[in-house]
Amino acid sequence: MSLYEAQKKIYPRSTKGYFTNWRWIMVWVTQIVFYGIPWLCWGNRQALLLDITTHHFYIFGLILYPQDLIYLTVILIIAALALFLFTAVAGRLWCGFSCPQSVYTEIFLWIERKVEGDRAARIRLDDAKVSLKKVYKKWLKHAVWISFSMWTGFTFLGYFTPIRDLIQAITHFRLGPWETFWICFYGFATYGNAGFLREQVCKYMCPYARFQSVMFDNDTLIVTYDVERGEPRSGRSRNVNANELGLGDCIDCSFCVQVCPVGIDIRDGLQAECISCGLCVDACNSVMDKMGYEPGLIRFATQSGIGQRGSKQEIVQKILRPRVLIYSAVLILLCVSFAVSLSLRPTFTVDVTRDRGVMSRLVPGGKLENVYGLQITNATETPQTYLISAAGLDGLSVASNREFTVNSADSRMFPVSLQILDGSASTGSHKIMFEIESVDRKEYVSEKSIFYVSPE
């Protein structure tokens, strides 16, 4: 007994229309951004570079460090909340128009159509016996797929290793094992997911399809088949009067099924596999146009709107329900807070570490000394000079060098010694405050520490 259902290969048919055009617009936009950004320069460096080896994350004019992980956390929260908002408003709109799996599947399908032909030609080619023509077309298709996938893997790695250095390493055969692994890994992941797995990723591997139902309700905009208008369905010529025969507008042409990239029949109702790409809407509207019927048998609508036969204005009004407004308000608040936090972020950070190897010591001149290490991180792209001072005890002074310079986007550790007159403070730990000033930018950072006075 077979323990699983064999999957039939899906041969999506091409179509034209409003949503098809928007899908291709999103393909162009996402790919121009993905392949183009690593080549942008900002000053003398790559504009967007997540340099893991140096732990420097360059985002245009912004430099982030591992200690700035809170910003990444906020970005992830904003992305998750935006996904909740989009799903509550329009279902799996992200999946159909912007998800990398959908985008790359569409690109691979376009290559397949150019090499092997339309849907009928691809079915005939797969069913045909092995021949020189079949081997050539299959070989050419996979050669283009693999070339495109490896370029994708190369571009992906270009976000973590300077892409111009990667070009030189490849042309001079100096590409390291780490870079080679990730280019091949991401490249063949693209090749496998977009070339073979395709709809299986959306149906079974992507968790979004499983928890989206939690965010759906009757006022969520989804791709919907108008059952009342379309049933009973029946094939017919254009000259047949459907009203006289008591037939619905659906002529059972299965065009909507043939264009679906995941191979579902939208006429069966809302399904978790539907990625809201709208291709079935374009396909059905083209058939309705040829039959002389009103478009919109399959359309983006809400379940309540379909059931109550509401107008477009009424549907839009119900979409703007309290949950959507709350999501929007919280999302706007987070985005504004994030932007304000980044704008107020200091251009340097300081970590103070007290030298625990020397608790305190007497030095010439009858003074008591504590030694510290100040690690100053310069988050700007120009060298900066910093002035050190300390306060918190009577007579507390900086006995070492007070002025330090840190190179652009660099971090350095400096030894600093503080002194007080012996006997001017009681035995034990005393709270003090380091004041670090950026001389060029007139910015200040304060860091707490302690001054330890040992018993005599």
N, C-alpha and C positions, 0 to 999 in steps of 0.2 A: 504493500500500500504506500502510495506517495504521501509524504508528510508535508508537502508544500505544493502550492499552485504554480505551474510553469508560467513564466511571464512571456507574453507575446511582444515582439518588437513593435514599437510605435513609429509610424511614418507620418509625421505631421505635414499637413498640406499647407502651402503658402496661401496667403490671402492679403487683401488690401483694405484699408479703412482707417478710421480715426485712431483707434487704439493700437493698431499695427504701426502707424506712423509714430505715435508717442513711444512705443517700445523701442523703435530704432533711434529715436532722438535720445532716449536714455542710454542705449548702447553706446552711441557716439560720445555722449557727455561723460559717462563713467570711464570709458576707455581712454579718452583724451586726458582726463584727470589722472588716471592710474599710470599710463605710460609716459605722460608728459612731465608730471611733477618732479620725478627724480633728476631731470635734466635742467631744472630751473636753478639759477645761481642767486645767492644772496651775499653780496660782497665777494669775498674770495673763497666761499664754501658753497656746498650744496644747500639749497633752500630748506628742504625737508630731509633730515637724516637722523635716524635713531641709532646712533653709534654705540653698539653694545660694548665694544672693546675699551673705549674711553669713558663709558657711562655718561656721555653727553647726548642729550636729545635736542636737536636743532629743529625748530619749527618757525621758519622764516626769521623774524627778528627776535624770537624768543628762544632762550636756552634753559632747558630743564635738566635737573639732576635726579638721581635716585631718591633723594629726600623729598622731592616734589611729587611723590607718588599720589598724594591727595588729589592733585589735579587730574591725574588719569582716572582715579576713582570717580570723581565728579563727572568727567566726560562719559564714563560707562553708565552712570546713573541717568544722565541726560539722554543718552542713546536708548536706554531701556524704556524710559518714560515716553520718549518720542514714539517708540515702537508701539507701546500701549495706546497712545493717542491715535496713531494712524490706524491701528487695528480696530479700535472702537468706532472710528469714523467710517473707514472704507475697507475693512477686512484685511486680506493678505495683499494689499496693494504693493507693499515692499517686495514681496516675492515675485509678483508678475512683472515689475518694471525695473527694479534696482538690485535685486539679489544677485551676487556674482554667479551663482549656479544657473539662474535663468538667463543672465546676460551671456555667459560663455556658451551655454547650450544653444542659444540663438545664433551666435557667431559660428559655431561648429555646424549647425544645420545649414546655414548659408553656404559654407564651404562645401558641404555635402551636396547641396542642390546644384552648385556650380559645376562640380565634378561629375556627379552621377545622374543629374537630371531631376525632374519633378517627382512627386509622390509615386505616380504610376510607374515611372521609369526605374525608380529605386526598388520598388517591389519586384518588378520583372528581373532586374539585375541580380537581386538576392536569390530569386528562385531559379535563375538560369544555371546551367552546368558550368563547370570551370572552363574558362577560355582565356585566350590572350587578352581580349578586350576587358573581360571582367577583372583579371589579375592586374592589368594596367590601371584601371580606374580605382580599384581598391588600394593599390599601392600608392597612387598619386594622392588620394584623399588622406590616407594615414600619414604620408610624408608631410603634407601641408599641416595637418593637425599637430604632428609632433614638433614641427618647426615653430608653429605659433605657440605651442605650450612651453617650449624651452625659452622662447623670448619672454613669455609671461613669467617663468621662473627667474630668469635673469633680471627682469624689471623688479620683481618682488624683492630679490636680494639687494637691489640697488637702493632700497629704503633703509638698509642696515649697514651696507658697505658702500662708500662713495662709488657711484656708478661709472665715473670716468676711470677710476682705478681698476674697476672690474673689467672694463673694455681693454685696458692695457695688459692686465693679467691674462686675459683670454688670448689676445693677439700675440703675446710673447710666451704663451704656454707656461705661465707661472701661477695658474689658478690653484689655490690651496684646497685641501681635502674638505674643509668645512664649507667653503663656498660651493665647491662642486656638488657636495651632498644636497645642499638646500636648493640649488638651481634644479637639480634632477628631481628632487622630492616634490617641490611645488609644481614643476613642469609636468611630471607624470600624474600628479594628483589632478591637475587641470585636464590632462588628456583622458584620464579614466572617468572623471566625474562628468565632463561635458560631452565626451565622445561615446561612452558606453552606459554609464549608470543613469544619467539624465534624470528622467522622472522618478526613478527609484530613490534618488536622494531626497526629492521633495515628499515622496509618499512615506518612506520608511526611516530615513536617516535623520531628517531635519526635525528637531523637537518642536519647532514653531507650529507645525501643523497639528500637533497633539494638544497644546495648551491654548491655541487660539480660541477654541469654543468658550473658554472662560471669559474672554473679553468681548464675545459677540452678544448681541441682543437683537430684538426685533427691529430696532432702528439703526442697525449697522448697514452701511451701503455695501451690497454684494452683487455679484453677477447672478441674475435671477431669470428663470424661464416663467413666462406668464401662462400658467396652466389653463386658466379660465379662457383665455383668448386662443391658445394653441390647440386645445383638445376638442374633439377627437382628431388626431393627426391622420393624414392620408395622402398618398402620392396622387398627383393630378397634373393636368396641363394648365396652362395659363388661362385658357378659355372657359374652364369649368367654373361655375358659380358656386362657391363653397357654402354660402348662406342657404341656398336652396336645398343643398344636400345635407345641411346640418353639420358641416365639417368645420374644424378649427383652421387657423391660419398656418399651422405647421404642416408642411408637405412631406415630412419624414425623409428629407434628402440626406440626412446624417452629415451635412457639411460642417455643422458645429462640432461633431465628434472628430471628424477628420483633421480639423485645424488645431485641436486641443493638444498642447505639448505634453500633457500628462495622460491623455487618452480616456478621459471620462465623458459621460453623457450628461450635460448640464440639465437636461430635461428630467433627470431622475431626482432633482432637488439639490439642496445644499449638501456638499460633500467636503470632507476634510482635505481631499487631494486638490481641490480647486485653488489655483494660485492667483485668481483675479486678474489675469492678463488681458481679458476682454477680447481675445481673438474670436471667440464664438459669437460675440456681439457683432463684430465686423462681418463675419461669415453669414450670419443670419440676416443682417440688414441688406447684404448684397443680394440674397435670395428673395427677400421681401420686395426689393426694388424691381427685380426682374419679373416677379409675379404681379406687380402693381398693388401690393399690400402696404399698409402703414408700417414703417420700421418700428423696432422696439419690442418685438416678440421676446427676444432675449436682450436684456439691458441691465445696467447698473441701477439697482433700486433696493429699497428696504422691504423686509418681509411684511411689516405693517402697512407700508405704502401699497404693495401689491394687493394685500388682502382687502384694504379699505378703498382701493382705487383712488388714492390721493394724488393730487397734482405735484409737479416738481417743486413748487414753492412750499407746499405742506411737508413734503419729504425732507427738504433742506431744513425747515424749521425744527422738525423732530430730531434731526441729526445733531443740532446744537442743543443737546440735552445737558443736564447738570454734570454728569460724569465727564463729558467732553470738555465742558467749561472749566471744571476743576483741574483736569489733566493739563489743559492749556495754561491756566494761571500758574500752576506749580512749575511747569516747564519754563515759562517766561521768567518766573522768579529765579529759578536755578541758573538760567542762562545769563541773566543780568548780574546775579551774585558772582558767577564764575568770571565774567568779564571784568567786574569791579575788582575782584580779588587779584586777577592777573595784572591789572593796571596799577594796583597799590603794592604789588610784590616788590620787595627790596632787590636792588641789583647785586647785593652780595649777602652771604650768610657767614656766620661765625660759630664755631664750636670750641668751647673752652674745656680743656682737660688739665686738671691739677696733677703735677708730678708727684705720684704717691711714693716714689723711691726716696724722696727727701721731704720729710714732714715739715720741718722748718729748720733754719740754721742761722747761727750768728755770723755776721760778716764784719770786716773792718769798719770802724766808725761807730760801733755800738748799735748796730741795726740788726733786725730780725728779717729774714728773707724767705719768701715762698716762690717756687718756680712753677710756671704754667706753660702749656702748649696751646697756642691759638691757631686753629685751622681756618683760614679765610678762603672762601670760595667766591671768585669773581664771575658773576653771571652776565657780564657784558662782553662785547667783542673788541674792547680796547683795554690796554693796561691801566690799572687803577692804583692809586696810592692811598694808604689807610693810616690814620693816626690813632694811637692807642692811649687811653687814659683809664684811671680806676678811682673809685670812690667807695666810701663805706666805713673807713676808719680814720681817726685823726692822724695826720702826717703820712697817709698812705701815698706812695709815689712809685712811678715806674723807673726802675733802676737800669733796665736794659734799653736797647734801641726802641724808640716809640713810633717810628715811621717805617712802613713796609710797603713794598710794591708787588702786586700780583699780576701776572700776564693775563691776556684775554682768555676767557673761558677756561681758567685754570684754578687749581686749588693748591695751597701751600700751607705747611705747618711752620709756625714761628715760635721760638722760645721767648717767653716774657717773664721777667722777675719783678716782684713787688716787694717793697721794703717799708718797715715802720721802725721807730725807735724802740729798742728793747725796753720792756717794762711799761710801755704806753698803753698796752691792752691786756686784759685778763687772759688767763690760760683757757684754751679751748678753741672752738670754731667760731668764726665771725663772718657773717654774710657781707659780701662785697659785690660791687657791680662794675663790670668792664664796659667802657664806652668806646665804641669803634666808629670813627668818622671817615667817610669817603671824601677825601680832600677835593677831588675834582667835581663830584656831584653834590656835595654837601648833604649827604644822607647819613643817618645815624642808626646803629644797631647796638642794643644793650643785651648783655649776657650775664647771668648770675653765676657766682662761684663762692668759695669760702677762703678765708685766710686763717691758717691754723697757727696758734701760739702754743708751743710745747711747754710743759712744766720745766722749771729750772732743775 
